[in-house]
Amino acid sequence: MLETRVLEESATHGCLGDSVKSLKSVPPEVLQEDLRRVQSSDDYDNASCYYSTLARTEAGQEVVTGYYEIQHERCMNWKFKHDTKATVRWISLRSFPLHG
């Protein structure tokens, strides 16, 4: 079963990297990876990136507990400058063990 909820929406910035940097609801390693992606390529403009979270069960299995979805938005405003925003959603999974 999936549960999805919006955790945070950044303020509007002129640079997508600034929108991502302002996020407070994601772990630092997720924030760093997302920031690396948006700074490396325009391919992530108006796109979503997904980052899984893992937990270890008492039996030693790794379990994906959910995903952070970071949606990136960039558009041109009436002054012909960029407006950017980042939205974080948490997608919760109900204990699906990893296979492989």
C-alpha positions as CSV (number, residue, x, y, z in Angstrom):
1,M,0.0,0.0,0.0
2,L,1.3,3.5,-0.9
3,E,0.8,6.6,1.1
4,T,1.8,9.9,-0.4
5,R,2.0,13.3,1.3
6,V,3.6,16.6,0.5
7,L,6.3,17.4,3.2
8,E,7.5,20.8,2.0
9,E,7.4,23.3,-0.8
10,S,10.2,25.7,-1.2
11,A,9.8,29.4,-1.6
12,T,10.2,30.8,-5.2
13,H,13.8,31.5,-6.1
14,G,15.6,32.5,-9.3
15,C,17.9,29.5,-9.3
16,L,16.8,25.9,-9.0
17,G,19.8,25.1,-6.8
18,D,18.7,27.7,-4.3
19,S,15.2,26.2,-4.2
20,V,16.7,22.7,-3.5
21,K,19.1,24.1,-0.9
22,S,16.2,25.7,1.1
23,L,14.5,22.3,1.7
24,K,14.6,21.2,5.3
25,S,12.5,18.0,5.3
26,V,15.0,15.6,3.5
27,P,18.1,13.9,4.9
28,P,21.4,15.7,4.1
29,E,22.6,13.0,1.8
30,V,19.4,13.2,-0.3
31,L,19.7,17.0,-0.5
32,Q,23.4,16.8,-1.6
33,E,22.6,14.3,-4.3
34,D,19.7,16.3,-5.6
35,L,21.7,19.5,-5.6
36,R,24.5,17.8,-7.5
37,R,22.0,16.6,-10.1
38,V,20.3,20.0,-10.7
39,Q,23.6,21.8,-10.8
40,S,25.1,19.3,-13.3
41,S,22.4,19.5,-16.0
42,D,19.2,21.3,-17.1
43,D,17.7,17.8,-17.7
44,Y,16.3,18.1,-14.2
45,D,14.3,21.2,-14.8
46,N,10.6,20.4,-14.6
47,A,11.4,16.8,-13.6
48,S,11.1,14.7,-10.5
49,C,13.9,12.7,-8.8
50,Y,13.3,9.8,-6.5
51,Y,15.5,8.7,-3.6
52,S,14.8,5.5,-1.7
53,T,15.2,5.0,2.1
54,L,16.4,1.7,3.5
55,A,16.0,0.0,6.9
56,R,17.3,-3.3,8.2
57,T,14.8,-5.7,9.8
58,E,15.5,-7.8,12.8
59,A,16.1,-10.7,10.5
60,G,18.8,-8.7,8.7
61,Q,16.9,-8.0,5.5
62,E,17.1,-4.6,3.9
63,V,13.7,-3.1,3.4
64,V,12.8,-0.1,1.3
65,T,10.6,2.0,3.6
66,G,9.8,4.7,1.1
67,Y,10.9,7.3,-1.4
68,Y,11.5,11.0,-1.3
69,E,10.2,12.6,-4.5
70,I,11.7,16.0,-5.2
71,Q,9.8,17.8,-8.0
72,H,11.7,20.6,-9.7
73,E,9.9,23.4,-11.4
74,R,11.4,26.2,-13.5
75,C,9.4,28.7,-15.5
76,M,9.8,32.2,-17.0
77,N,8.0,35.0,-15.1
78,W,6.6,38.1,-16.6
79,K,9.9,39.9,-16.2
80,F,11.6,37.2,-18.4
81,K,13.5,35.8,-15.4
82,H,13.4,32.3,-14.0
83,D,11.1,31.4,-11.1
84,T,12.0,28.0,-9.6
85,K,10.5,25.9,-6.9
86,A,11.1,22.5,-5.4
87,T,8.4,20.3,-3.8
88,V,9.2,17.3,-1.6
89,R,6.7,14.4,-1.3
90,W,7.1,11.3,0.9
91,I,5.9,8.1,-0.7
92,S,5.6,5.5,2.1
93,L,5.7,1.8,1.3
94,R,4.5,-0.9,3.6
95,S,7.5,-3.2,4.1
96,F,8.6,-4.5,0.7
97,P,11.8,-6.5,1.1
98,L,14.6,-6.1,-1.5
99,H,15.3,-9.0,-3.7
100,G,18.5,-9.7,-5.5
